[in-house]
């Protein structure tokens, strides 16, 4: 698990891009991988704990398998 920052997020499409030193070029993230209750969304600039895998998805070399929003 690594700490990442949300680069961009689209609620309409349900996905976005997360950045961390371990995932150069960005990591594809889908709302279904967000570990939260209720409406699952992220905000640009938000810090998250990220577990990822390669190969990626939709032009990204990495794909999130778990996204946990940080509370502090």
N, C-alpha and C positions, 0 to 999 in steps of 0.2 A: 504494500500500500504506500502511496506517495501523496504529497500535498500538491494540489493543482489549483489553478485559477480559471474561472469561466471566461473564455474569450468572447463568445457570443452564444445566444440562446434564442430559439424561436418556439414560443408556446404553440403557435398555429401548426407548425410542422412537427413539434415534439422532440426536437433534437438540437444539439449545439456542439461547440468545440471547446475542449479543455486543454490548457497548456501546463506543462511541467517540464523540468530539465530531462526527465526520463522518457518523455514522449515528444521528441523534437518534431516540429511541423504540425503538432496538434493531435488531439485524441477525439475521435467521434464519440459522442455520448447521447444516449436515448433516454427519454423520460422513464421508461420502464425499469431502468437500472438505478434510478434515484431511490435511496433508502430513506423514505419519509412516508408519512400518512397524508391522506387528503390529496389535493391537487399537487402534483409533483412538477415543480419548475425550478429553474435556477436563474440567477441574475448575473449579467456581465460584471466581472470584478470580484465575484463571490469566491471564497476559498472553500475547497472541498477535499475530502480524502478519497483518493481514486485507486481502484484496482483495475488494471488494463490487461489486454492481450494483443498479440500480433498473430496473424495478419489483421489489418484494420477493416475499414468499411468506407464506402463512398469517397474514395480518393485519399483517405487518411491511412497512415501506416499502423495506427493503433486504434483499438476499440475498447471502450469502458465496459467492464463487467459488473462494477459496483461503484456508485457515486454516493458518498455520505457527506451532506452539507455540514460544515463546521459551525459550532455554536459560539465559539469565541475566537 
